[in-house]
Amino acid sequence: MQLSEPIWAVRDFIEMGGNVLLVIAFVTGVMWTLILERFWYFRIGHPLERKRVERAWKKRQDHATWQAHQIRRLLVSQVHVQLNSNLGMIRTLVALCPMLGLLGTVTGMIEVFDVMAVAGSGNARGMASGVSKATLPTMAGMVAALSGMLFSIQLDRFANNETDRIAGRLEIVHQ
């Protein structure tokens, strides 16, 4: 197998599915970049932030006053915001993928109807191109959405659990 064979296969796939596949590929690339960035942050950046917050809390002498409780809320809130950064955008891109697949379905069906208007319903070969342009983007959009949704749910769950864990580690004293 030569190096150019996969490239030609991708080119043929995009040609059969239409230009909407390029948009789906771009959106999927952005979505996966954000997902990988979140995994990187959770693995590398967040432990450093967690240690910083815990040190800042332990440095405080006062853990019982109203001001101390507000500072604790601030620290937990800052961690929560950083953990949830980009998760809304990931969820939006996951929801956008099937809609782009539907756009591909509509544009492909318009092509089928154009062929039927020009050549009649007897031109199966002409209609096949439109049918593939209708089905391939739908499939690509759904596959992208499903893959993104699985990881989006996992990232949300980790962010919420880690926020609760941080809140539990910053002990408060009730008067």
C-alpha positions as CSV (number, residue, x, y, z in Angstrom):
1,M,0.0,0.0,0.0
2,Q,1.4,3.4,-1.0
3,L,1.1,6.5,1.1
4,S,-1.1,8.2,-1.5
5,E,-3.8,5.5,-1.4
6,P,-5.4,6.7,1.9
7,I,-5.4,10.2,0.5
8,W,-7.1,9.2,-2.7
9,A,-9.7,7.2,-0.6
10,V,-10.5,10.3,1.5
11,R,-10.7,12.4,-1.7
12,D,-13.1,9.9,-3.2
13,F,-15.2,9.8,0.0
14,I,-15.5,13.5,0.0
15,E,-16.3,13.6,-3.7
16,M,-19.1,11.1,-3.2
17,G,-20.5,12.8,-0.1
18,G,-20.3,16.4,-1.2
19,N,-18.8,19.6,0.2
20,V,-20.8,19.3,3.4
21,L,-18.4,16.5,4.4
22,L,-15.6,19.1,4.5
23,V,-17.6,21.3,6.9
24,I,-18.4,18.2,9.1
25,A,-14.7,17.3,9.0
26,F,-13.7,20.8,10.1
27,V,-16.3,20.9,12.9
28,T,-15.2,17.4,14.0
29,G,-11.5,18.5,14.0
30,V,-12.3,21.5,16.2
31,M,-14.4,19.4,18.5
32,W,-11.7,16.8,19.0
33,T,-9.1,19.5,19.5
34,L,-11.1,20.9,22.3
35,I,-11.7,17.4,23.8
36,L,-8.0,16.6,23.7
37,E,-7.3,20.0,25.2
38,R,-9.6,19.2,28.1
39,F,-8.0,15.8,28.7
40,W,-4.6,17.4,28.7
41,Y,-5.8,20.0,31.2
42,F,-7.4,17.4,33.5
43,R,-4.2,15.3,33.4
44,I,-1.5,18.1,33.5
45,G,-2.9,21.5,34.3
46,H,-5.6,20.7,36.9
47,P,-3.4,18.9,39.4
48,L,-1.2,22.0,39.6
49,E,-4.3,24.2,40.1
50,R,-5.7,21.8,42.7
51,K,-2.4,22.1,44.7
52,R,-2.3,25.8,44.4
53,V,-5.9,26.1,45.7
54,E,-5.2,23.7,48.6
55,R,-2.0,25.6,49.5
56,A,-3.9,28.9,49.4
57,W,-6.6,27.6,51.7
58,K,-4.2,26.0,54.2
59,K,-2.2,29.2,54.4
60,R,-5.2,31.0,55.8
61,Q,-5.4,31.0,59.6
62,D,-9.1,31.7,59.6
63,H,-11.5,29.0,58.4
64,A,-14.5,29.9,60.4
65,T,-15.6,33.5,59.6
66,W,-18.0,34.6,56.9
67,Q,-15.1,36.0,54.9
68,A,-13.3,32.7,55.0
69,H,-16.4,30.9,53.7
70,Q,-16.6,33.4,50.9
71,I,-13.0,33.0,50.0
72,R,-13.5,29.2,50.0
73,R,-16.5,29.7,47.7
74,L,-14.3,31.8,45.4
75,L,-11.6,29.2,45.3
76,V,-14.0,26.4,44.5
77,S,-15.8,28.6,41.9
78,Q,-12.5,29.4,40.2
79,V,-11.6,25.7,40.0
80,H,-15.2,24.9,38.7
81,V,-14.8,27.6,35.9
82,Q,-11.5,26.2,34.8
83,L,-12.7,22.6,34.8
84,N,-15.7,23.5,32.7
85,S,-13.9,25.7,30.2
86,N,-14.7,24.7,26.6
87,L,-17.2,22.0,27.7
88,G,-20.1,24.2,26.5
89,M,-18.4,24.6,23.1
90,I,-17.8,20.9,22.9
91,R,-21.5,20.2,23.6
92,T,-22.5,22.7,21.0
93,L,-20.2,21.1,18.4
94,V,-21.6,17.7,19.2
95,A,-25.1,19.0,18.7
96,L,-24.1,20.7,15.4
97,C,-22.7,17.6,13.8
98,P,-26.1,15.8,13.1
99,M,-27.5,19.1,11.9
100,L,-24.7,19.4,9.4
101,G,-25.4,15.8,8.4
102,L,-29.0,16.8,7.8
103,L,-27.9,19.7,5.7
104,G,-25.9,17.2,3.6
105,T,-29.1,15.1,3.3
106,V,-31.1,18.0,2.0
107,T,-28.4,19.1,-0.5
108,G,-28.0,15.6,-1.8
109,M,-31.8,15.2,-2.2
110,I,-31.9,18.5,-4.1
111,E,-29.3,17.0,-6.5
112,V,-31.5,13.9,-6.9
113,F,-34.5,16.1,-7.7
114,D,-32.4,18.1,-10.2
115,V,-31.4,15.0,-12.0
116,M,-35.0,13.8,-12.1
117,A,-36.1,17.1,-13.5
118,V,-33.5,17.1,-16.2
119,A,-33.2,13.4,-17.1
120,G,-36.3,11.9,-15.7
121,S,-36.6,9.2,-13.1
122,G,-35.1,6.6,-15.4
123,N,-31.5,7.8,-14.9
124,A,-30.5,5.7,-11.9
125,R,-26.8,6.5,-12.3
126,G,-27.4,10.2,-12.2
127,M,-29.6,9.8,-9.1
128,A,-27.1,7.6,-7.3
129,S,-24.6,10.5,-7.0
130,G,-27.3,12.6,-5.2
131,V,-28.3,9.7,-3.0
132,S,-24.7,9.2,-1.9
133,K,-24.4,12.9,-1.2
134,A,-27.6,12.6,0.9
135,T,-26.5,9.6,2.9
136,L,-22.8,10.0,3.5
137,P,-23.0,13.3,5.3
138,T,-25.8,12.0,7.5
139,M,-23.6,9.1,8.5
140,A,-20.5,11.2,9.0
141,G,-22.4,13.7,11.2
142,M,-23.9,11.0,13.3
143,V,-20.5,9.2,13.8
144,A,-18.9,12.5,14.8
145,A,-21.7,13.4,17.2
146,L,-21.7,10.0,18.8
147,S,-17.9,10.0,19.3
148,G,-18.0,13.5,20.7
149,M,-21.0,12.8,22.9
150,L,-19.3,9.9,24.7
151,F,-16.3,11.9,25.6
152,S,-18.3,15.0,26.4
153,I,-20.3,13.2,29.0
154,Q,-17.1,11.7,30.5
155,L,-15.5,15.2,30.6
156,D,-18.7,16.7,32.3
157,R,-18.7,14.0,34.9
158,F,-15.1,14.4,35.7
159,A,-15.4,18.2,36.0
160,N,-18.4,17.9,38.4
161,N,-16.8,15.2,40.5
162,E,-13.5,17.1,40.7
163,T,-15.3,20.3,41.8
164,D,-17.0,18.3,44.5
165,R,-13.7,16.7,45.6
166,I,-12.0,20.1,45.8
167,A,-14.9,21.5,47.8
168,G,-14.6,18.6,50.2
169,R,-10.8,19.1,50.6
170,L,-11.2,22.7,51.6
171,E,-12.4,22.2,55.2
172,I,-14.5,24.8,56.9
173,V,-15.1,25.3,60.6
174,H,-18.6,26.1,61.8
175,Q,-18.9,28.4,64.7
